[in-house]
Amino acid sequence: MIALGRHRPLAPDAWNELAVRAAIEEIAADATAQFDLDTFWPGHPSDDGVGDGNPSFYTGAAGVIWALDYLHRVGAVSAARDFRPALPRLLERTRAAFENNSPADYGKHGSLLKGDMGAALLAMRLAPTSSMADLVHRRAEANMRLPIRELMWGMPGSMLAAIHMAGMTQETRWRGLFEVQAARLLRALEDTPQGQLWTQDLYGENDQWLGPVHGFAGNVIPLLHGWDWLTPTQQAQVAEFVPQTLAANAWRSETGTNWAARSKRARPPAYCQHCHGAPGMVTTFADAPFATSEFDTLLVDGGRFAWAAGPLTKGAGLCHGTGGNGYAFLKLYRRTNDPVWLDRARQFAMTAVVQYRGAHAVVGRGRYTLWTGDVGLAIYLWDCITGEPRFPTIDVF
């Protein structure tokens, strides 16, 4: 079932690499020009009340700074700005915002996307110091004594941070931290009629979410990315329960397969986006280092559903936008080597550029966030040029 009103037709524009490169430069130049050392970036009306100067990695300055640095680092844009002078203020404001505005007890967590652990990771990329590495480690280690939750707020995010930090520092302590947290995460799995799942204590509700930001997929992400750090027994466990749980929660139809936001309910899911639905499930599990014919067919069917649904009307970004959905096609292209998926990703890219420019014209400025805004789209556009999907924060830092 494809929800009417949530999706729009593809733009008629054929793939044009020069036009896409120009859009990437345009997005980066606009974000760089709008930056203020004291107030960071203005908020956007589409971001659910997120005000001006938000510092977080998900919808604020930390994510935008990281994206602009990354785009320059990989050669996607020519211009660069030195954001290092902003780091002390960014860390201070991230910490204050996290402690003052988080739901009850969430301020205790080492949060990758909302807390200062993400900002400290950014500082490690721009101006690494041993004290900043220690801050990341303290925040990640704190999650051992707290509810597991999910990628945004809890331990799976700190496991992913440990993987990124190991790559940046070559220190052995990150693997040790990851191994302890992976064991705890796997012990917390529960047997249910819909397969093995985790129960999330999320915003005052206890439920079994499925997607890559708040649920099952998000908890599996660090297990897949830290695959070589798992024991052979743990690898076998993951390779067994992931296909079973995906199949048990799948909503199959003639147009493909979709997944709900939470473990299987009586009604077909309404969402088809990265955070909830087939695109995020495909983007996550197409990276799995194991395969069966049934598992791979399920992933391809999820891609078929995302293609049939079409681009999202919500916007062009990653978490619940056209660019995020397009990552499912890029991941399937890498997994299957079938060029139809790259073509589909690029068609979504051309539509996303139209959406970005239309939204800019209506509001009079860009949308300055990584997960929901323009710079996240710019990274997706670059990946459509290279054909190498590197989902921001998850696959690359």
Sequence and secondary structure as in RCSB ss.txt:
>XXXX:A:sequence
MIALGRHRPLAPDAWNELAVRAAIEEIAADATAQFDLDTFWPGHPSDDGVGDGNPSFYTGAAGVIWALDYLHRVG
AVSAARDFRPALPRLLERTRAAFENNSPADYGKHGSLLKGDMGAALLAMRLAPTSSMADLVHRRAEANMRLPIRE
LMWGMPGSMLAAIHMAGMTQETRWRGLFEVQAARLLRALEDTPQGQLWTQDLYGENDQWLGPVHGFAGNVIPLLH
GWDWLTPTQQAQVAEFVPQTLAANAWRSETGTNWAARSKRARPPAYCQHCHGAPGMVTTFADAPFATSEFDTLLV
DGGRFAWAAGPLTKGAGLCHGTGGNGYAFLKLYRRTNDPVWLDRARQFAMTAVVQYRGAHAVVGRGRYTLWTGDV
GLAIYLWDCITGEPRFPTIDVF
>XXXX:A:secstr
   TTSB    S    HHHHHHHHHHHHHHHHHH BTTTB    TTSTT  TT   TTTSHHHHHHHHHHHHHTT
S S     GGGHHHHHHHHHHHHHHHSSTTGGGS  TTTSHHHHHHHHHHHS  HHHHHHHHHHHHHGGGS    
TTTSHHHHHHHHHHHHHHH  THHHHHHHHHHHHHHHT EEETTEEE  EEETTEEE B STTTSHHHHHHHHHH
TGGGS HHHHHHHHHHHHHHHHHT EEETTEEE  SBS  SS     SSSSSHHHHHHHHTT S   HHHHHHHH
HHHHHHHHH SBSS SSSTTSHHHHHHHHHHHHHHH  HHHHHHHHHHHHHHHHHHHHHHHHHSS    SSSSHH
HHHHHHHHHHH     BTTTB 
